[in-house]
């Protein structure tokens, strides 16, 4: 729904007022009445008079009655071209208490919005005291009907009403605005300068203050923009090359330079030849010095990326052209002046890399010392190694605790006290008890071997003799002895395998895992497969310990065995020792598992020493350092050199320290001007080469671990990729530049999507207060149409900056790829467009969105608006501030920009 304006609106109660005559300043209405006798049917007509409230009956105004004021309370930098107004929530409020009847579409509101400077008016509690008649002169009573209207905006459920002050504002002034009654107690307008009636004070229902800014607004500033005819030297800085008798005046194109360029002449050629000859002479001096002293040479730009920069085309230009060498020197100087900003950015990006480098250096040194100690001081005996490494074992984690806990756990004969610091002190070779003992008495290996024995388990009920005891008393060996029947107990690995299989169902999976028991039997007793055959007879049953031990023992007894001596015959019968062995083995009950198992000292020594050996591929110290360094491969422990790429537009360093090189001659641009220029890729290449070379040297001097052949600063402008939401580089790493390319070559550049030509971009520079006062101003290019009607249609549409599927050449609207400000009133916009194509486009400026306002005068002609309006609705339409869109001819800009 479009906006609609009405000149006034109020209650139908006023339709009952028969006459404009006032009684005590109030309109008098008459309510018609008719009386009817229900019995006789007689009627009588008449009426009742009633007074309508007038302005002097209003004692105040609730806050909710006002929706907003424009400008707001305490607002600064208010546009002086706009009119002050106030919006009311109720559509009839401005006319609700007017003591007048409407005359057609005219009705004076009972409220007035007075605006005066701090010198003209003063708020005194509930009163507004007026000290200057000019406040009332700006609000003549005869025109008051124009300054209030009803507004249907199509957004609110009901319309609002608005009161406007016709007072024109002055720039840079403090003002007071006040809502006051427009009629006095007699019903006359409260003031009439022509009749000499000027009140000293009025009731103030609402007051607020604001301050205006500089002169003009968007419309006036935009219409004031004019392309200058010519600006001598714009974009070119003067440079004088002097050496000896040679003095050559040249011009250096800046980072932003003119559309036209001047070809090199004899003067530039002589300066280049002289510079090359000078550098060759200095290098020759160093080669012929008999003392082989170092000669101070001019900087050789490009050395971090090329061993001999002069062998590349870009390097020879950089070092052999005084203009480009000076630009690289400018980059080096900027790097010195802005080094703290750059270092802060580098430190923020590198994060803990410097700390990581210190950790890696310490690790390399520590591992070197540890390897030396390990080779010289590690004992050869496993027991002594375990004793030496015992303190480390207390901190070595395993799946079920620590390595020390695994060695001295419940099933081990070793006591933790054996490895305590007290035991170590007692066994120290320097103590008297150890020094004066007999040789071998206090040997650590012998002591550990003696402690690593399990006590003999009880073999008979308490109080009863055992066959082994009797045999020992008679000088016979126990059954387990190989010289008798060789019936040993199950080994600890076999016991562990039996424990793992106990409780499982005997099925196919069971026989698969039975290989663990088979391997344990073979390792501790010898090869045997008989147990598996016995267990298959119990398929489907639950494997108990008794069943597993019986099968294992039967397997052991069934193995081939040769006795060391044949037993004597018993009577006339010889003794079958194998049969006897099987019979006795079957009679022996399965012994309970022995919880005590001697520790394999050799294996412990091997595992622990391998875990902490500094010669290993992954020693603990290395793992610990790696755990503290995330995302960095420490490799062979060389000092890390990480690639560094800063998100840092370096043109800002030049703007803050040498803006005359950014756009030379900018100070000669007239105010309220717009000019078409171009970027200078050769300048950018040379500047960033010098800046990066200086910055890399500073990083290395400060021992910051960065890649010595990298290019940490790839951004000059720092164009924004809006699809990915980040800035992108302007150049590729210098190390990737082709040796056969010149400075500014397209191979050096990071191109925009679809761009294959690269090289130069269009730059539009404004010198105006427009952009610091309206920073959200939209600037873009619009492709020109074939006819004026086509241009009008395109320029009046909302721009669509989406990249077309048909490619770059199909773009109708082109937004800036970058924008920046050299100073408050000097702003530039860069477009991804060849400057030669500017003639095919319009340059457009769109006023940023803002709240609804009304203006006093036309921004282009300066004529007063609304002075001929017949009613309030017409006045609102005439003074409403329309959004401004300014289009500037691209061909005209290009024509003026090509002038020398």
Phi, psi and omega in degrees: 000130179285159179293142176230143180236138172242148184285331177192165177201133173203178189296149176291354176302329181289347175291344180271001179271116184278340189214148177284359180298145183249149172237113185055039176078012182238148170287146181243124178258162179229123180267112181290137180230148175228123180259136181234127176278119183293338184270308185268339182083005179289150178234154176219133181250154180181210180188169179236126177279147176213148179269140174263140182299144181242171181305323183286356174273349182272122180265345181180182183223129180291153183296325183292347181291333182260122177283312180195161173240146178229114002285168180285171179296133178066023178287144178244163179054041180286140179292124182284348180276349183265154178269149177280138176212166178225137179257136180249149181288326182265132185290341183257002189302316183297341182242005187298325184242020179292124181276044179219159173262149181292144175244094184067236181261023178241131175206121181287131178288153178278351178253150175228145178251102180265139180230129179213160177285170178298334178279338185268325184229159180213133178274121181237085183063237181275005185246152172248114180264126184253123182253003181223132179292346180297334178297318180280331178299328180284354184229067182293138183299326185293339180255006186297336182296338184285340197259019172218138181208167175257138186236119171261110180260358179076001181253325181270153179294336176221158182291164175245167176243158186217143177238128184247144172261128180281000183295123175281136184266156177251145180292152175063040185228146175267134184232158172236130176248143184215139171269120183228158175289141182267355182233148178267188184292337180275353180093005176272162174300141190292340178215155178201088183304327181294328179267001179082012179264108179227107181288148179280333181208152178224149173297137180247115180279332181202134178226152173203163184241154175201166182229132179276155178263203180296169182294151174089168175220191184302315185296313182292321180290321181291319179291340180280347182294132182218130174292128180287150181295315180197141176232100185301133175076008181292125180087002181227125181260136178288142178218132177246123176261120180231131169204117184066230181276352183275130175219115184236128175265127181226175175236139180248116175297135181279187178298325171245125185223177185288162179293329180261152178231154179259124180293153179294146179239195180299326182296314179296320180297318180294324179293320179295316181297319180294320179295318179295318178296320179297314180296321178295322180294320179294319179293323177294323177301319179294326183285335184258002181289120182293337180269359178055040179279152176286138179253133178289117182253157170297155179302138175258099185286134182105359183298325179297340187243346179217128182300323178228089186302331183292346177280351175258153180293315181294326179288322178293323175294318185296322183263345185253352179252118182304327181290315180286323175297320177295323177294318176297321176296324175299318177298319178296319179293319176299321178298326178287314182293324183255022186297328182292319177297318180292319180294322177298318179294320179295317180297320179295323181282318183290334178061242185264022182297320179296319176298320179297321179298318177297320179296318180293318177299316178296322179295315180299317179295316181296319179293324178297315178293320181295321178297320179296314179296320182298316182291327185268330192244353182286123179296156179276331184285133180301319182297319179290327176296317179297317179296322180290321185268004182303318178301325178291326183296335178292338182251358180275120184277141172238184181294331185241019180146231180245165178296323178296321178296324178292327182280325185247026182289188184300328182269007183256143175283350182276136179264138180303332181297336180298334182253011181286165178295329177295317178294322179296321177292320181294327183267002181297135185297339183277348181282154185298321183298324180276328184290324184262005179280162180293151180303134178086352183288319185249029177292133184296321181293318179293321180296317181293322178294321179292323181285338185272047177231134180278143177293150181293127181288151178298134185249001180209156176304150183299132178094351181247145179285158177245151181303323179297322178295319178295318180298321179295320179296329180268006179083020180255150178278159178290168182301329184290342184293135181302337181284348180253260182249352180053060178247073184282159172290165179294141177290167186290327178291322178294319177299320180294319179295321177298319180296321180293329183269346183296134177092354181270156176282135182279103180216195183297317179297325179299315182288336174293316180282350179293344180299332178296318178293319179300317180294322180294318178298317181294322181289325187259336186229332182129164182299139181196135178233358186296329183298324181294321179295322179293322183288335179294337176290349182246025180301134181095344179274172176269131181284111176266165179297319182299317180296316182293319181292319180298316179296321180293314181296320177299322178297317181294319184286340181276354181285157178294135182215135179246120180290154178283339178208141178282136179288153179290156179290156177252106185066232179267005185252135174279154182262123174276103187296325178296316179296321178297320181296316179294321181294315180294320179298323178289331180285332182289132176291151178294121181291148176294155179296136180278116181292341182267127178227125179300147180278135175282091186299320181298317180293319178299315180299319180294313183295313183292317181295322176295326182291329184247004182296118180293346177280350183292168181289334184218070181292159182303321181298322179293317180297322181293318179292319179297326179292337179269348182245105179267137175078014182225120179277118184278351171052234182267023175070021171287153177303129184289143173232100185268148175290140182239127176223107187270138172275077190218103175291110189281352177296335179294327176296320178290321179300321184279341187235336182207059185296341180293342176270341179290311174220087180301140178079010182298332181293345179270357176290128178290158178295154180056047181236158176222136185218145178265128179226195180212160174282163183234092183299328179295320177296316181298315179300311182295316181297313182291330176296311178295320180294316180293322179296317178294318183292320177298318177299320179294320178297317180291322179297327178272007176060037175270123190284084178239160179299125185284349178244014180277176176233089186293336183244098181258356184254132165255300178276318184077054178302147182263127171271102188290334179292320180264352176069037179207163178282153180238160183287159176261327180236160173275163177306138185299326181298340181267000180290135177292136182295339183266010181256151179267167176300139181084003182294152182296335179293339179276345192263154169264112189273155175285160181305130178081354183272125177245342182273322178062232180064254190250150176243153178288137176233130175247123184249133177243137168245100188194156173280359187301316192275333175280337175275331179229073186295342180271011178301133181265125180240130181202170178253144177233127180295132182289146178268177182283336183226166177296323179295320178295321177297316180300319181294318182289319183289341181267357181267162176285128184293144176237110186266010179296139181290123185288149179294336181284351177111181185300320185291348180265004181292129175263318179245130180233116176273164181291140174277343179198149173215150181203170180234122175281323173214183184299323184252010181237105188235144179228152179231130179255135181239140178283073185208137174297128181305334181291343181269002182301330181296346181265008187225162166257144171264123188240140174239126179250132175294136180292154179300144178205175180288164181293126178225166179235144184241155183276321186227158176292134185290337182264315183268336183080006181284148179292136182260145174076006184287345178250011182294136182276341181207179185292323180296317178295323179295318179297316180295322183288329186257354181300138184276105179282145177295136186262134171231121183248130177245130181245136185294123176294316178302322180293318177298318181293319180300314180289327181290336180277350179290139181291000000 
